Amino acid sequence: MRSQKPLYESRAGERGAALIVAVLLSLLLLAAGGTLILTATMTSITARDSTAEMQAYYAAEAGVSRALEVVKGNVQSTPAGTKATFRNIVCSRNLWTNISGGLVNITNDGSASFRVTRILDPDNQDSATMCDPVSHPSYKPDRLIIRVTGMGPGNSRKNMEIVVNRHTLDYPVPAVVTAPNGSATPINFVLGSSNPNSTSGVDASGGGGTLPAFAVSNSDYSRVNNVIDGCAPTGGSCNGNPPNVTPGDPAVLVNGNTPSFLQSVAKTRLFLYGPEGMMNSAINQGRYFTTGAAAISSTAGLGAGNSDGVLTFVDGDLTIGPGNPSGQGTLIVTGDLTLDGNFNWNGVIMVLGAGRVYRNGGGHGNIYGAMFIAKFDRIGANTDVFGAPTFDTSGGGTSNIQYSSTAVDMAKAVGGHAIKGVHEY
């Protein structure tokens, strides 16, 4: 019988292998565990940072919203009594806490806050000079850039910038009365003698210079010029007593001076009846009326009691006056507009559709601002052209129609301010 060697002698070559294997396995498990711990830690940190970043983002959004509340005039100044015009916001921002530049908390524990870091007029960035009431008394920024920094936990920050236009409607005003005509029929243009009526392009506000009294298509230039000179529309029969028109020569409408909404019938239809047109805007504001009587009897009337004016869309005929004042803001009439008795209007009047304006009744009336008159059918081909408009102020009473940059400015802002862009930077 063979004798067996002791176990420790038979496995002498395997000494330490199990230990090495155990150590290697331990290292592997340790590495896996460490990776798991690291991943969990990084996930926790990422989640925390992401939450902080979102809080900073929402804080910046809150800052933008609070700044817009000031711009819209919904926040009282401190001390009270200062209107939040674009000029005042640029020049006197300390009157409103939300935009003064100080830290504004939006949470009870102060973990999220915002700061309006800058407000500037991108068209005139030298605010120190432009805000001087002596050298620039009529300074009115058209746009504002408002920059906001939102702050969250852990020093997280988000910067946001918003661009706001002062006007919802922005269009050039080529004359006191603008009346395009693309048809072969001449304009019906009657002003009466010099005593009853006057039309002036001299800015009644005293800062906007002088515009032509009338702007018409080239085909109507001679006819309108003859009437202004006190002659028959076709020339001759001049009575030596021309109407009071300043300046004495009309302007000719071309693409460069014609508002975009009057450059074609298709554009005018879109301006009035498109998805973002004036009719829908009026409906949204509760200012769309199918009769003139409904507009006059509405809560705001024609805007006479509103310091900023209102948008009024009358889908039909309207007679303004007698009354003093009759209204202000932007008035759109798709039917005939009759000016009757003692009336007053401050702003812009658009007679778009029937394209007919008449003066009637006794008394005296004033329009300060500008008028646009265009004749076209509500439904038709995109190739349709404007028909011959009617502007006849030879009826009873006297009237004065005069350009006013302040009234036009007010009329352009009746829909509130327009936000043109928001982005992070």
C-alpha positions in Angstrom: 0.0 0.0 0.0 1.2 3.4 -1.0 1.4 5.9 1.7 -0.4 9.2 1.2 1.4 12.5 1.7 -0.2 15.0 4.0 -2.6 17.4 2.4 -0.4 20.4 3.0 2.4 18.7 1.1 0.2 17.7 -1.8 -1.0 21.3 -2.4 2.2 23.1 -1.7 2.1 24.7 -5.2 -1.2 26.3 -4.5 -0.1 28.4 -1.5 -1.6 32.0 -1.7 -3.8 31.6 -4.8 -7.1 31.8 -2.8 -5.9 34.9 -1.1 -5.0 36.6 -4.3 -8.4 35.6 -5.8 -10.1 37.0 -2.8 -8.2 40.2 -2.9 -8.9 40.6 -6.6 -12.6 40.0 -6.1 -12.6 42.4 -3.2 -11.0 45.1 -5.3 -13.5 44.5 -8.1 -16.4 44.8 -5.7 -14.8 47.8 -4.1 -14.4 49.4 -7.5 -18.0 48.6 -8.4 -19.2 49.9 -5.1 -17.1 53.1 -5.5 -18.4 53.6 -8.9 -22.0 53.2 -7.6 -21.3 55.6 -4.8 -19.7 58.1 -7.2 -22.6 57.8 -9.6 -25.1 58.3 -6.9 -23.3 61.3 -5.6 -22.9 62.8 -9.0 -26.6 62.2 -9.7 -27.5 63.9 -6.4 -25.2 66.8 -7.2 -26.6 67.1 -10.8 -30.2 66.9 -9.5 -29.4 69.6 -6.9 -27.7 71.8 -9.4 -30.4 71.3 -12.0 -33.0 72.3 -9.4 -31.0 75.3 -8.4 -30.6 76.3 -12.1 -34.4 75.9 -12.6 -35.0 78.1 -9.6 -32.7 80.7 -11.0 -34.5 80.5 -14.4 -37.9 80.9 -12.8 -36.6 83.8 -10.7 -35.4 85.5 -13.9 -38.8 84.9 -15.5 -40.5 86.3 -12.4 -38.3 89.4 -12.7 -39.3 89.8 -16.4 -43.0 89.5 -15.4 -42.6 92.0 -12.6 -40.8 94.5 -14.8 -43.6 94.1 -17.5 -46.2 94.9 -14.8 -44.4 98.2 -14.3 -44.2 98.9 -18.0 -47.9 98.2 -18.4 -48.7 100.8 -15.7 -50.0 98.2 -13.2 -47.6 99.1 -10.4 -47.8 102.4 -8.5 -44.7 104.5 -8.2 -43.1 105.4 -4.9 -44.0 108.1 -4.1 -47.2 107.7 -6.0 -48.2 109.9 -8.9 -45.6 109.2 -11.7 -46.8 107.5 -14.8 -44.8 104.6 -16.1 -43.9 106.0 -19.5 -40.9 104.6 -21.4 -39.1 107.8 -20.6 -39.8 107.7 -16.9 -38.8 104.0 -16.8 -35.4 104.8 -18.4 -34.8 108.0 -16.6 -36.4 107.4 -13.1 -36.4 103.6 -12.6 -35.8 104.0 -8.9 -39.4 105.0 -8.5 -40.4 101.4 -8.9 -38.9 98.8 -6.6 -39.2 95.9 -9.0 -37.0 97.7 -11.6 -34.8 99.8 -9.4 -31.8 97.4 -9.5 -32.1 96.2 -6.0 -32.5 92.5 -5.0 -36.1 91.4 -5.0 -36.9 88.1 -3.2 -39.6 85.9 -4.7 -39.6 83.2 -2.0 -40.2 83.6 1.7 -36.8 82.1 2.7 -34.9 84.2 0.2 -33.6 81.2 -1.7 -34.7 82.7 -5.1 -34.6 86.3 -6.1 -34.0 88.6 -9.1 -32.4 91.9 -9.9 -33.1 94.1 -12.9 -29.5 94.9 -13.9 -30.1 97.3 -16.8 -32.8 99.2 -18.6 -31.8 101.0 -21.8 -33.1 102.6 -24.9 -31.3 100.7 -27.7 -31.8 103.7 -30.1 -30.4 106.3 -27.7 -28.1 104.7 -25.1 -26.8 108.0 -23.7 -29.6 108.2 -21.1 -27.8 110.9 -19.1 -28.1 113.3 -22.0 -31.5 112.1 -23.3 -33.1 112.3 -19.9 -32.2 116.0 -19.5 -35.6 117.7 -19.5 -34.1 121.0 -20.7 -32.1 119.7 -23.7 -34.5 116.9 -24.6 -38.0 117.7 -23.3 -39.8 115.6 -25.9 -37.6 112.5 -25.6 -39.8 109.3 -25.9 -38.0 106.0 -26.3 -39.7 103.7 -28.9 -38.1 100.6 -27.4 -36.8 99.3 -24.1 -34.3 96.5 -23.4 -34.7 95.1 -19.9 -32.0 92.8 -18.5 -32.8 90.6 -15.5 -30.6 88.3 -13.5 -32.4 85.5 -11.6 -30.6 83.9 -8.6 -31.2 80.5 -7.0 -29.6 78.3 -4.3 -25.8 77.7 -4.5 -25.0 80.9 -6.4 -26.9 79.7 -9.5 -27.7 82.5 -11.9 -29.7 83.0 -15.1 -29.6 86.1 -17.2 -32.6 87.1 -19.3 -33.3 89.9 -21.7 -36.6 91.2 -23.1 -37.2 93.8 -25.8 -40.5 95.8 -25.6 -41.9 98.2 -28.2 -43.9 101.2 -27.0 -46.4 100.8 -29.9 -48.6 97.8 -30.7 -49.2 99.5 -34.1 -46.2 101.0 -35.8 -46.7 102.7 -39.1 -45.5 105.9 -40.8 -47.9 108.9 -41.0 -47.2 110.5 -44.4 -49.8 113.2 -44.1 -52.7 114.5 -42.0 -55.1 112.8 -44.4 -53.9 109.8 -46.4 -56.1 108.5 -49.2 -54.8 106.0 -51.8 -56.7 105.3 -55.0 -55.8 102.7 -57.6 -58.9 103.0 -59.8 -59.6 104.9 -62.9 -62.2 107.0 -61.1 -60.9 110.2 -59.5 -61.1 111.0 -55.8 -64.2 112.8 -54.6 -62.4 115.7 -52.9 -64.3 118.7 -51.7 -63.0 121.2 -49.0 -65.4 124.1 -49.2 -64.3 127.7 -48.9 -61.6 129.0 -46.6 -63.8 130.2 -43.8 -65.4 126.9 -42.6 -62.6 124.5 -42.7 -58.8 124.1 -42.2 -56.4 121.3 -42.6 -52.9 121.7 -41.2 -49.8 119.5 -41.1 -48.1 121.7 -38.4 -47.7 119.6 -35.3 -50.2 120.8 -32.7 -48.0 119.1 -30.1 -45.1 121.4 -30.9 -42.3 119.0 -31.6 -43.0 116.8 -34.5 -42.3 119.2 -37.4 -44.7 119.6 -40.3 -46.4 117.0 -42.5 -48.2 117.4 -45.8 -51.9 118.1 -45.2 -52.9 115.4 -47.8 -51.2 112.4 -49.3 -52.8 110.9 -52.4 -52.1 108.7 -55.3 -50.3 110.2 -58.3 -53.4 110.0 -60.4 -55.3 112.3 -57.9 -52.5 114.8 -57.4 -53.6 117.4 -59.9 -57.2 117.2 -58.8 -56.4 117.6 -55.1 -53.9 120.4 -55.8 -56.5 122.3 -57.8 -59.1 122.1 -55.0 -56.5 123.2 -52.4 -55.7 126.2 -54.7 -59.4 127.2 -54.7 -60.0 126.0 -58.2 -62.4 123.4 -59.8 -61.1 119.8 -59.5 -60.3 119.8 -63.2 -58.6 123.2 -63.1 -59.9 126.7 -63.8 -62.7 128.5 -62.2 -60.4 129.6 -59.4 -62.3 131.8 -56.9 -59.3 133.5 -55.2 -60.5 132.2 -51.8 -58.7 128.9 -51.4 -59.3 126.6 -48.4 -57.0 126.9 -45.3 -54.5 124.1 -46.1 -51.0 124.0 -44.7 -48.7 123.1 -46.5 -50.4 124.1 -49.7 -49.2 121.1 -51.9 -50.2 117.5 -51.4 -47.8 114.6 -51.2 -47.8 111.7 -53.6 -48.0 108.2 -52.2 -45.2 105.8 -53.1 -44.0 102.6 -51.4 -41.5 104.5 -49.4 -44.0 106.7 -47.5 -47.2 104.5 -47.6 -48.0 102.5 -44.5 -47.7 98.8 -45.1 -51.4 98.2 -44.4 -52.3 100.6 -47.3 -49.9 99.3 -49.9 -52.4 96.9 -51.4 -56.0 95.9 -50.8 -54.8 92.4 -49.8 -52.6 93.9 -47.1 -55.5 96.1 -45.9 -57.8 93.1 -45.6 -55.2 91.2 -43.6 -54.6 94.2 -41.4 -58.3 94.4 -40.6 -59.6 90.9 -40.8 -56.5 88.6 -40.6 -55.9 86.3 -37.6 -53.9 89.0 -35.8 -55.9 91.8 -37.4 -57.5 94.8 -35.9 -61.0 93.2 -35.8 -59.8 90.3 -33.7 -57.8 92.7 -31.5 -60.9 94.8 -30.9 -63.0 91.7 -30.2 -60.4 90.6 -27.6 -60.6 94.0 -25.9 -64.4 94.1 -26.1 -64.2 97.0 -28.5 -65.8 95.6 -31.6 -69.2 97.0 -32.6 -71.5 96.4 -35.5 -73.2 99.8 -35.2 -72.0 103.3 -34.3 -74.8 103.6 -31.6 -73.4 100.5 -29.8 -69.9 102.0 -29.8 -71.1 105.3 -28.4 -73.2 103.7 -25.7 -70.5 101.3 -24.6 -68.9 101.7 -21.1 -65.8 103.4 -22.5 -67.8 105.2 -25.2 -65.3 106.4 -27.9 -62.5 106.8 -25.3 -63.1 110.4 -24.3 -62.9 109.5 -20.6 -59.7 107.4 -21.0 -56.5 109.3 -20.7 -54.7 106.9 -23.0 -57.6 106.5 -25.5 -59.1 103.2 -26.6 -59.3 101.1 -29.7 -62.8 101.3 -31.3 -63.8 99.1 -34.3 -67.1 100.0 -35.8 -68.1 97.6 -38.5 -70.6 99.9 -40.2 -71.4 103.6 -40.3 -70.6 106.1 -37.5 -71.4 109.7 -36.8 -69.2 111.4 -34.2 -70.6 114.5 -32.6 -72.1 116.6 -31.4 -70.2 116.4 -28.1 -67.0 117.8 -26.6 -64.9 115.8 -26.6 -66.1 112.9 -28.7 -63.3 110.4 -28.3 -59.7 109.5 -28.6 -57.4 106.7 -29.5 -57.7 104.6 -32.7 -61.0 104.6 -34.4 -61.7 102.2 -37.3 -64.9 102.6 -39.4 -65.7 100.3 -42.2 -68.8 102.3 -43.4 -69.3 106.0 -43.8 -67.9 108.4 -41.3 -69.9 111.6 -40.7 -68.5 114.5 -38.7 -71.4 116.3 -37.1 -71.8 119.5 -35.1 -69.4 120.1 -32.2 -67.1 117.1 -32.2 -63.5 116.5 -31.1 -61.2 113.6 -31.8 -57.6 113.0 -30.5 -55.8 110.2 -32.3 -56.0 108.3 -35.5 -59.2 107.7 -37.6 -59.1 104.9 -40.2 -62.1 104.8 -42.6 -61.3 101.6 -44.4 -64.0 99.9 -46.5 -66.6 102.3 -47.7 -63.9 105.0 -47.7 -66.2 108.0 -47.3 -65.9 110.9 -44.9 -68.5 113.7 -44.7 -68.8 116.9 -42.7 -72.4 117.8 -41.6 -74.3 119.9 -39.2 -73.5 123.2 -37.5 -71.0 124.0 -34.8 -67.3 123.5 -34.9 -65.3 120.3 -34.7 -61.6 119.4 -34.3 -59.5 116.4 -35.2 -56.0 116.3 -33.8 -53.9 113.4 -35.1 -54.3 111.8 -38.5 -56.7 110.1 -40.9 -56.5 107.2 -43.3 -59.2 106.7 -45.9 -59.4 103.7 -48.3 -62.2 102.2 -50.4 -62.3 98.5 -51.1 -64.6 95.5 -50.8 -64.2 93.3 -47.8 -64.0 90.1 -49.9 -62.4 89.8 -53.3 -59.3 88.8 -55.2 -55.8 89.7 -54.0 -55.4 91.7 -57.2 -58.1 94.1 -56.3 -57.2 97.8 -56.2 -58.4 100.6 -54.1 -61.5 102.5 -55.3 -62.0 106.2 -55.4 -62.3 107.6 -51.8 -64.5 110.4 -50.7 -63.4 113.3 -48.5 -66.1 116.0 -48.4 -66.0 118.7 -45.7 -68.1 121.2 -47.5 -71.2 120.5 -45.3 -72.5 122.7 -42.5 -70.4 124.0 -39.6 -66.7 124.5 -39.4 -63.9 122.1 -38.7 -60.2 121.9 -38.1 -58.1 118.8 -38.9 -54.5 119.1 -37.7 -51.6 116.8 -37.2 -50.6 116.0 -33.6 -47.6 113.7 -32.9 -48.8 113.2 -29.3 -52.3 112.1 -30.4 -50.8 109.8 -33.1 -48.4 108.4 -30.5 -51.3 107.7 -28.1 -53.3 106.1 -30.9 -50.5 103.7 -31.8 -50.4 102.4 -28.2 -54.1 101.6 -27.6 -53.4 97.8 -27.7 -50.7 98.0 -25.1 -47.0 97.5 -25.6 -45.6 94.8 -28.0 -43.0 92.3 -26.7 -40.6 91.7 -29.6 -38.3 89.1 -28.0 -37.2 87.3 -24.9 -33.9 85.3 -24.6 -31.2 84.2 -22.2 -27.8 85.7 -22.5 
